[in-house]
Amino acid sequence: MARLINCECGEVVRGDTDDELVAAAQAHVEAHHPELVGKLTREDVLGMSEEA
């Protein structure tokens, strides 16, 4: 089931699976929110997501 996160910065992060979403979110955080690197768990990311 595809999931997405609407980031506060305005970007939408998507993944077709939970693993893809977590990887995409980690890449987004590294590129746009370096202050959060290492602070979000897999459970945090999935908790912020919704069905696409």
Backbone bond lengths (Angstrom), bond angles and torsions (degrees), N, CA, C in turn:
res aa  C-N    CA-C-N  psi(-1)  N-CA   C-N-CA  omega(-1)  CA-C   N-CA-C  phi
1 M - - - 1.442 - - 1.526 108.89 -
2 A 1.312 116.95 125.18 1.464 122.06 179.96 1.528 110.11 -68.73
3 R 1.339 114.24 142.57 1.462 120.61 -179.90 1.521 108.47 -133.13
4 L 1.336 116.26 160.61 1.453 120.38 177.95 1.518 110.27 -145.91
5 I 1.324 113.85 160.37 1.466 122.13 174.48 1.521 106.55 -128.49
6 N 1.319 116.71 127.94 1.455 122.17 172.56 1.519 107.09 -91.95
7 C 1.331 116.74 100.97 1.457 121.56 -176.67 1.527 109.87 -71.37
8 E 1.315 115.72 150.31 1.460 121.14 178.19 1.526 112.58 -60.55
9 C 1.344 117.17 -23.21 1.468 120.65 -179.55 1.523 111.73 -79.51
10 G 1.332 116.88 -6.64 1.454 120.86 177.80 1.520 114.44 105.46
11 E 1.314 117.24 -12.52 1.459 119.87 -179.98 1.524 110.22 -83.16
12 V 1.331 115.81 146.33 1.455 121.90 175.51 1.517 107.72 -105.54
13 V 1.321 116.23 124.18 1.466 122.41 179.63 1.519 107.27 -104.99
14 R 1.343 116.13 128.48 1.466 120.67 -174.97 1.517 111.49 -125.82
15 G 1.339 114.04 155.20 1.450 120.74 172.62 1.514 109.68 -154.98
16 D 1.326 116.88 142.85 1.464 120.98 178.51 1.520 111.83 -76.68
17 T 1.339 116.14 -22.88 1.462 121.51 177.24 1.522 107.81 -131.68
18 D 1.316 116.68 168.05 1.459 119.99 176.84 1.525 110.78 -59.35
19 D 1.326 116.44 -42.29 1.463 120.11 -179.61 1.528 111.43 -62.35
20 E 1.326 117.13 -42.36 1.463 120.74 179.04 1.527 110.73 -65.60
21 L 1.317 116.99 -39.92 1.461 120.55 179.08 1.524 110.66 -64.19
22 V 1.313 117.47 -45.48 1.463 121.10 -179.97 1.525 110.11 -62.04
23 A 1.322 118.04 -43.28 1.467 121.51 178.83 1.527 110.81 -63.47
24 A 1.327 116.99 -43.31 1.464 120.87 179.54 1.533 110.63 -65.60
25 A 1.310 116.52 -39.30 1.463 120.32 178.81 1.523 110.78 -66.04
26 Q 1.318 117.09 -41.12 1.463 120.43 178.31 1.528 110.43 -63.16
27 A 1.316 117.49 -41.90 1.463 121.09 178.31 1.526 110.60 -64.58
28 H 1.331 116.81 -40.79 1.464 121.20 178.46 1.524 110.44 -63.27
29 V 1.316 116.90 -45.27 1.465 120.92 179.58 1.526 110.35 -61.47
30 E 1.319 117.16 -44.65 1.468 120.26 179.92 1.525 111.41 -60.69
31 A 1.326 116.91 -39.45 1.460 121.14 -176.25 1.524 113.71 -80.54
32 H 1.338 116.83 -35.33 1.463 119.90 -170.22 1.520 115.28 -118.65
33 H 1.308 117.78 -16.28 1.468 121.33 -176.82 1.527 110.30 -139.19
34 P 1.326 117.81 60.65 1.472 120.23 -174.39 1.528 113.75 -58.87
35 E 1.315 117.17 -22.47 1.465 119.89 178.25 1.527 112.44 -67.88
36 L 1.326 116.97 -15.43 1.467 121.54 -179.57 1.527 113.90 -100.54
37 V 1.335 117.28 -3.19 1.461 120.34 -178.66 1.526 109.78 -58.49
38 G 1.322 115.36 127.48 1.457 121.45 179.02 1.514 114.64 84.07
39 K 1.326 117.94 -1.48 1.469 120.76 -177.13 1.518 113.91 -102.23
40 L 1.329 117.43 -16.10 1.465 120.51 -179.13 1.523 109.88 -103.72
41 T 1.319 115.44 127.11 1.460 120.53 176.68 1.532 109.53 -86.71
42 R 1.313 115.24 168.11 1.469 120.45 174.09 1.524 110.00 -55.60
43 E 1.333 116.25 -42.37 1.458 120.82 -179.66 1.529 111.35 -64.62
44 D 1.344 117.35 -36.63 1.479 120.55 176.20 1.522 110.22 -61.29
45 V 1.326 115.49 -47.57 1.472 120.55 -178.27 1.524 110.17 -61.91
46 L 1.315 117.20 -48.20 1.469 119.44 -179.45 1.521 111.39 -65.81
47 G 1.321 117.24 -31.89 1.462 120.49 177.51 1.523 113.50 -67.57
48 M 1.324 116.62 -25.89 1.474 121.36 178.83 1.516 111.79 -85.55
49 S 1.319 117.80 -9.77 1.459 120.75 -172.17 1.523 111.79 -89.55
50 E 1.325 113.02 164.95 1.464 120.99 175.25 1.519 108.13 -141.46
51 E 1.313 116.48 162.94 1.464 120.32 178.30 1.512 109.70 -65.18
52 A 1.328 115.83 139.36 1.464 120.83 179.73 1.512 111.29 -85.33
